Amino acid sequence: MNRMLDDNKLARVAGAVYLIVVITGIFNLVYVPSQINVRGDIAGTIANIESSMLLYRLGIAVGLISFSAYLLLPLALYRLLHHVNKQSAVLMVILAISSVPVTFVGILNKVDILSLIAQAGYLQNLTTEQLHFQVGLLLHSYSNNLLVSHIFWGLWLLPFGYLVYQSEFLPKLLGVFLMLGCFGYLIDLFGRLIYPPFSSTLIGGYITAPASIGEIGICLWLLLFGARRSLFNKGATQSQT
């Protein structure tokens, strides 16, 4: 009984952290870029940043919160799932945490863009062409940083999905979606590296959907239902008899 209560508490803590990651990630990685970025138009993007400076700054702040929570998430999941398979749980933590330094470099790129556009004193002599070049370079660096991060965002889902699938208290279907999500991220990464317009293709638009379904699904399950150990209870009862 104590084991069940502890796991339920751990599951809901992990679910709460996961919810922070999901909400802040959507705001930072989806909403803010949709309002700021103008594909192929550096001048238009700069104009949007200048006119929506507060939103841009909020994007940076929320990004820091998101990636900090992402650093804590695998540790919370490890506490919950390490008894399923310790080696897989350790691998999950290593792969997830490995992405954090890469993503923080991306945040640094956005801060550098802010410094350029805010026209710090030592940058006031830049011409418009030089400003556009510098901002464009940083935007490309940020985009490339997120693309490289896909390898970690994908790989950690494989041991995580395996642990969910093998557990006695989480839906196996969500474990399958998480493992498929791993390959979705990797296909997206290498597809865009080999064929740059890949993200505009039909398959490119949906290839990471299994990861989204699996991650949002497991987040909500942990938060709402915790760790339901019906099979564990059955086994415990049988062992006692």
C-alpha positions as CSV (number, residue, x, y, z in Angstrom):
1,M,0.0,0.0,0.0
2,N,2.8,2.4,0.9
3,R,4.5,1.6,-2.4
4,M,1.3,2.5,-4.3
5,L,0.9,5.8,-2.4
6,D,4.5,6.7,-3.0
7,D,4.3,5.9,-6.7
8,N,1.1,7.8,-7.1
9,K,2.7,10.9,-5.5
10,L,5.8,10.5,-7.8
11,A,3.6,10.0,-10.8
12,R,1.7,13.2,-10.2
13,V,4.9,15.2,-9.5
14,A,6.3,13.9,-12.8
15,G,3.0,14.8,-14.5
16,A,3.1,18.3,-13.1
17,V,6.7,18.8,-14.3
18,Y,5.8,17.4,-17.7
19,L,2.8,19.7,-17.9
20,I,5.1,22.7,-17.3
21,V,7.4,21.4,-20.1
22,V,4.5,20.9,-22.5
23,I,2.9,24.3,-21.9
24,T,6.1,26.4,-21.9
25,G,7.4,24.4,-24.8
26,I,4.3,25.2,-26.9
27,F,4.6,28.9,-26.0
28,N,8.3,29.1,-26.7
29,L,8.7,26.8,-29.6
30,V,5.4,27.2,-31.4
31,Y,3.4,30.3,-30.5
32,V,6.2,32.9,-30.3
33,P,7.9,31.9,-33.5
34,S,4.5,31.9,-35.3
35,Q,4.0,35.6,-34.2
36,I,7.6,36.7,-34.8
37,N,9.3,34.8,-37.6
38,V,8.8,35.7,-41.3
39,R,10.2,32.9,-43.4
40,G,12.8,34.2,-45.8
41,D,12.4,37.8,-44.6
42,I,15.0,39.0,-42.1
43,A,13.8,42.6,-42.2
44,G,10.2,41.5,-41.5
45,T,11.3,39.3,-38.6
46,I,13.3,42.2,-37.1
47,A,10.4,44.5,-37.5
48,N,8.1,41.9,-35.7
49,I,10.7,41.6,-32.8
50,E,10.8,45.4,-32.5
51,S,7.0,45.8,-32.5
52,S,6.5,42.8,-30.2
53,M,9.5,43.2,-27.9
54,L,7.7,42.1,-24.8
55,L,6.5,38.9,-26.5
56,Y,10.0,38.1,-27.7
57,R,11.4,38.7,-24.2
58,L,8.7,36.5,-22.7
59,G,9.6,33.8,-25.2
60,I,13.2,33.8,-23.9
61,A,12.1,33.8,-20.3
62,V,9.6,31.0,-20.8
63,G,12.2,29.1,-22.8
64,L,14.5,29.2,-19.8
65,I,11.7,27.9,-17.6
66,S,10.9,25.2,-20.2
67,F,14.4,23.8,-20.5
68,S,15.0,24.0,-16.8
69,A,11.9,21.9,-16.2
70,Y,13.0,19.5,-18.9
71,L,16.2,19.1,-16.9
72,L,14.2,18.0,-13.9
73,L,11.7,15.8,-15.8
74,P,13.8,12.7,-16.4
75,L,15.0,12.8,-12.8
76,A,11.3,12.6,-11.6
77,L,10.6,9.9,-14.2
78,Y,13.6,8.0,-13.0
79,R,12.3,7.9,-9.5
80,L,9.0,6.5,-10.8
81,L,10.3,4.0,-13.3
82,H,13.8,2.8,-12.3
83,H,12.4,-0.3,-10.6
84,V,11.0,-1.4,-14.0
85,N,14.5,-1.6,-15.6
86,K,17.3,0.4,-14.0
87,Q,19.6,0.3,-17.1
88,S,16.9,1.8,-19.3
89,A,16.0,4.4,-16.7
90,V,19.6,5.5,-16.5
91,L,19.9,5.7,-20.3
92,M,16.7,7.7,-20.4
93,V,18.1,10.3,-17.9
94,I,21.4,10.6,-19.8
95,L,19.9,11.1,-23.2
96,A,17.3,13.6,-21.9
97,I,19.8,15.7,-19.9
98,S,22.3,15.7,-22.8
99,S,19.9,17.9,-24.8
100,V,19.8,20.7,-22.2
101,P,23.2,22.3,-22.9
102,V,22.4,22.3,-26.6
103,T,19.1,24.0,-26.1
104,F,20.5,26.6,-23.7
105,V,23.0,27.6,-26.5
106,G,19.9,28.2,-28.6
107,I,18.5,30.5,-25.9
108,L,21.8,32.4,-26.0
109,N,21.4,33.0,-29.7
110,K,18.0,34.6,-29.0
111,V,19.5,36.8,-26.3
112,D,22.2,37.9,-28.8
113,I,19.5,38.8,-31.3
114,L,17.9,40.9,-28.6
115,S,21.2,42.7,-27.9
116,L,21.6,43.5,-31.6
117,I,18.1,44.8,-32.2
118,A,18.0,46.7,-28.9
119,Q,21.1,48.5,-30.3
120,A,23.5,48.4,-27.4
121,G,25.9,51.3,-27.4
122,Y,28.8,49.5,-29.0
123,L,26.5,48.2,-31.8
124,Q,25.1,51.5,-32.9
125,N,27.6,51.9,-35.7
126,L,26.3,48.8,-37.5
127,T,24.7,49.4,-40.9
128,T,21.3,48.0,-41.7
129,E,22.9,45.4,-44.0
130,Q,25.3,44.4,-41.2
131,L,22.5,44.2,-38.7
132,H,20.4,42.0,-41.0
133,F,23.4,39.8,-41.6
134,Q,24.2,39.3,-37.9
135,V,20.5,38.7,-37.0
136,G,20.1,36.3,-39.9
137,L,23.2,34.3,-38.9
138,L,21.9,34.0,-35.3
139,L,18.5,33.0,-36.5
140,H,20.0,30.2,-38.6
141,S,22.2,29.2,-35.7
142,Y,19.1,29.0,-33.5
143,S,17.2,27.0,-36.1
144,N,20.2,24.6,-36.6
145,N,20.5,24.2,-32.8
146,L,16.8,23.1,-32.5
147,L,17.3,20.7,-35.4
148,V,20.3,19.1,-33.8
149,S,18.4,18.9,-30.5
150,H,16.0,16.5,-32.3
151,I,18.5,13.7,-31.9
152,F,18.3,13.9,-28.1
153,W,14.5,14.7,-28.0
154,G,14.0,11.6,-30.0
155,L,16.5,9.1,-28.5
156,W,15.4,9.6,-24.9
157,L,11.8,8.6,-25.9
158,L,13.0,5.1,-26.8
159,P,14.0,4.0,-23.3
160,F,11.2,6.1,-21.8
161,G,8.6,4.4,-24.0
162,Y,10.1,1.0,-23.2
163,L,9.8,1.7,-19.5
164,V,6.2,2.8,-19.9
165,Y,5.4,-0.3,-22.0
166,Q,7.0,-2.6,-19.5
167,S,5.5,-1.0,-16.4
168,E,2.4,-2.4,-14.7
169,F,0.7,0.9,-14.1
170,L,1.0,3.0,-17.4
171,P,-0.9,2.4,-20.7
172,K,1.2,0.3,-23.1
173,L,-0.2,2.2,-26.0
174,L,1.4,5.4,-24.8
175,G,4.7,3.5,-24.5
176,V,4.3,2.5,-28.2
177,F,3.6,6.1,-29.3
178,L,6.7,7.3,-27.3
179,M,9.0,4.7,-29.0
180,L,7.5,5.6,-32.4
181,G,8.1,9.2,-31.5
182,C,11.8,8.5,-31.2
183,F,12.1,7.3,-34.8
184,G,9.8,10.2,-35.9
185,Y,12.3,12.8,-34.5
186,L,15.2,11.0,-36.0
187,I,13.5,10.7,-39.4
188,D,12.7,14.4,-39.2
189,L,16.3,15.3,-38.3
190,F,17.9,13.3,-41.1
191,G,15.2,14.1,-43.6
192,R,15.7,17.9,-43.2
193,L,19.5,17.5,-43.3
194,I,19.4,15.5,-46.5
195,Y,16.4,17.2,-48.1
196,P,15.9,20.7,-46.7
197,P,12.3,21.1,-47.8
198,F,11.4,17.8,-46.0
199,S,9.4,19.7,-43.3
200,S,7.1,21.0,-46.1
201,T,6.3,17.5,-47.4
202,L,3.2,15.5,-46.3
203,I,5.2,13.0,-44.2
204,G,7.3,15.8,-42.8
205,G,4.3,17.6,-41.4
206,Y,3.2,14.6,-39.4
207,I,6.3,12.6,-38.7
208,T,6.7,13.9,-35.1
209,A,2.9,13.4,-34.3
210,P,3.5,10.1,-32.5
211,A,5.9,11.9,-30.1
212,S,3.4,14.6,-29.4
213,I,0.6,12.1,-28.8
214,G,2.8,10.0,-26.5
215,E,4.2,12.9,-24.5
216,I,1.0,14.8,-24.0
217,G,-0.8,11.5,-23.3
218,I,1.6,10.3,-20.7
219,C,1.7,13.8,-19.2
220,L,-2.0,13.9,-18.7
221,W,-2.2,10.3,-17.5
222,L,0.4,10.8,-14.8
223,L,-1.2,14.0,-13.7
224,L,-4.8,12.7,-13.7
225,F,-4.5,9.0,-12.8
226,G,-1.1,8.7,-11.2
227,A,0.3,5.1,-11.0
228,R,-2.5,2.6,-11.2
229,R,-1.0,-0.7,-10.1
230,S,-3.8,-3.1,-10.7
231,L,-1.5,-5.8,-12.0
232,F,1.0,-5.1,-9.2
233,N,-1.8,-5.5,-6.6
234,K,-2.9,-8.7,-8.2
235,G,0.6,-10.1,-8.0
236,A,1.1,-8.9,-4.4
237,T,-2.1,-10.6,-3.4
238,Q,-1.2,-13.8,-5.0
239,S,2.2,-13.8,-3.4
240,Q,0.7,-13.2,0.0
241,T,-1.7,-16.2,-0.4
